[in-house]
Amino acid sequence: TGEAGLELVKTHKPDLVLLDVMMPGVNGLEILRQIKAIAPEMPVAMVTASWNPEEGRRAFEGGAYEYITKPVDFEYLKTALLVKLL
């Protein structure tokens, strides 16, 4: 769930978060907002099952550095994550 992921961000301080938009409970855009309130510098890449330009705009405005649609191209995902980790 988004809440469980948020707790991990608070306790483990990961180098990067890969966050789905649609999750049980609180949606990914709200979790993104909460992550950025705790750790504004934390890189967050969003993943979604359906392309929605408005949702994508909100993700970028909320601080996501990437918005990837499913089915995921894993080579692209690998590159998008490495850009922030290296």
C-alpha positions in Angstrom: 0.0 0.0 0.0 1.0 3.6 -0.3 1.0 4.0 3.4 3.4 1.1 3.9 5.7 2.5 1.3 5.6 5.9 2.9 6.7 4.4 6.2 9.6 2.7 4.4 10.6 6.1 3.0 10.6 7.6 6.5 12.6 4.7 8.1 15.0 3.5 5.4 15.6 6.7 3.3 15.9 4.9 -0.1 18.0 6.3 -2.9 14.9 6.3 -5.2 11.2 5.5 -5.1 9.3 3.7 -7.9 5.7 4.4 -7.2 2.5 3.2 -8.9 -0.3 5.7 -9.4 -3.1 3.3 -8.6 -2.7 1.5 -5.3 -5.1 0.3 -2.5 -5.9 3.0 -0.1 -4.2 6.3 -0.8 -3.2 6.8 -4.5 0.3 7.3 -5.7 -0.1 11.0 -6.4 -1.0 11.6 -2.8 1.9 9.5 -1.6 4.2 11.4 -3.9 3.0 14.7 -2.3 3.8 13.2 1.2 7.2 11.9 0.1 8.2 15.3 -1.2 7.0 16.9 2.0 9.3 14.6 4.0 12.2 14.4 1.6 12.0 17.0 -1.3 15.3 15.7 -2.8 14.0 12.1 -3.0 13.8 11.0 -6.7 10.4 9.5 -7.5 9.5 7.8 -10.7 5.8 7.1 -11.3 4.3 4.1 -13.1 0.7 3.9 -14.4 -1.5 1.4 -16.2 -3.1 4.0 -18.4 -1.8 7.2 -19.9 -3.7 10.2 -18.7 -2.1 13.6 -19.6 -3.7 15.4 -16.7 -2.4 12.7 -14.3 1.0 13.0 -15.8 1.0 16.7 -15.4 0.1 16.4 -11.8 2.8 13.8 -11.3 5.5 16.1 -12.7 4.1 19.2 -10.8 4.2 17.1 -7.7 7.9 16.4 -8.1 8.1 13.1 -10.0 11.0 13.0 -12.4 9.5 10.3 -14.6 6.0 9.0 -15.6 6.1 5.6 -17.2 3.1 3.7 -18.7 2.5 0.0 -18.5 3.3 -2.4 -20.0 6.7 -1.2 -18.9 9.6 -1.3 -21.3 12.2 -2.6 -18.8 15.2 -1.3 -20.8 13.6 2.2 -20.6 12.8 1.7 -16.9 16.4 0.6 -16.2 17.8 3.7 -18.0 15.3 6.0 -16.2 16.3 4.6 -12.8 20.0 4.6 -13.5 19.9 8.3 -14.6 19.1 9.2 -11.0 21.2 6.5 -9.2 24.5 7.1 -10.9 
